[in-house]
Amino acid sequence: MRFYEADGYLLATSGADITRISSDGTIAWQSATLAIDGVIIERIADGVIHGWAGVDPPDDWRPFVIAAKTGAIIEGAKLTID
């Protein structure tokens, strides 16, 4: 897990998803499952989170874009687990 500081909140990444933590410590949202081998946030700008999702280890990383306010996937990786 890694933490990324943003404007008034934190983003926590796991091996599979992103969680937004409000300044008071409450969880605002948790994204859909994006990966199976890690999530990396590249940048947060203009209310949008840009990053990479490890979907097929060891070398298949796919880009994603998520709305910072809601956690909704705008485009890119979304892992479907059956």
C-alpha positions in Angstrom: 0.0 0.0 0.0 1.1 3.5 -0.8 -0.3 6.9 0.1 -0.5 9.9 -2.1 -1.3 13.4 -0.7 -3.8 15.5 -2.7 -5.7 18.7 -2.0 -7.3 18.1 1.4 -7.4 14.3 1.2 -5.2 11.2 0.8 -5.3 8.4 -1.7 -4.3 4.9 -0.6 -3.4 2.4 -3.3 -3.4 -1.4 -2.8 -2.6 -4.2 -5.2 -6.0 -3.9 -6.6 -7.7 -0.5 -6.1 -7.6 3.1 -4.8 -9.3 4.4 -1.6 -9.9 8.1 -1.0 -9.5 9.2 2.7 -11.0 12.5 3.7 -9.1 14.9 6.0 -11.2 13.7 9.0 -10.1 10.1 8.4 -13.3 8.8 6.9 -13.4 6.8 3.6 -15.0 8.8 0.9 -14.9 6.1 -1.8 -13.1 2.9 -2.9 -12.6 2.4 -6.6 -13.6 -0.7 -8.6 -11.0 -3.4 -8.9 -8.4 -2.0 -11.3 -5.5 -4.5 -11.0 -4.2 -7.7 -9.5 -0.5 -6.7 -9.2 -0.4 -3.1 -8.1 -1.8 0.4 -8.7 0.4 3.4 -9.2 -0.8 6.9 -9.3 1.2 9.0 -11.8 -0.5 12.4 -11.2 -3.5 14.1 -9.8 -4.6 17.2 -11.7 -7.8 19.1 -12.3 -10.0 16.7 -10.4 -8.7 13.6 -12.2 -6.4 10.8 -11.1 -4.1 9.3 -13.7 -2.3 6.1 -13.1 -1.2 2.6 -14.1 -2.8 -0.8 -13.1 -0.8 -4.1 -13.1 -3.3 -6.5 -14.7 -1.1 -9.4 -15.9 2.2 -9.8 -14.0 4.9 -9.1 -14.5 4.8 -6.7 -17.4 1.3 -5.8 -18.4 0.5 -2.3 -17.0 -2.5 -0.5 -18.3 -3.3 3.2 -17.9 -6.4 4.4 -16.2 -8.2 7.8 -15.4 -10.5 8.2 -12.4 -12.6 11.1 -11.2 -11.0 12.3 -7.9 -14.4 13.4 -6.5 -16.3 10.1 -7.0 -13.8 7.4 -7.8 -15.6 6.6 -11.1 -13.5 5.2 -13.9 -13.4 7.7 -16.7 -11.3 5.5 -19.0 -8.8 2.6 -18.9 -8.2 -0.4 -16.8 -10.9 -2.2 -14.9 -10.2 -5.8 -14.0 -13.2 -8.2 -14.1 -12.8 -11.0 -11.7 -15.1 -14.0 -12.3 
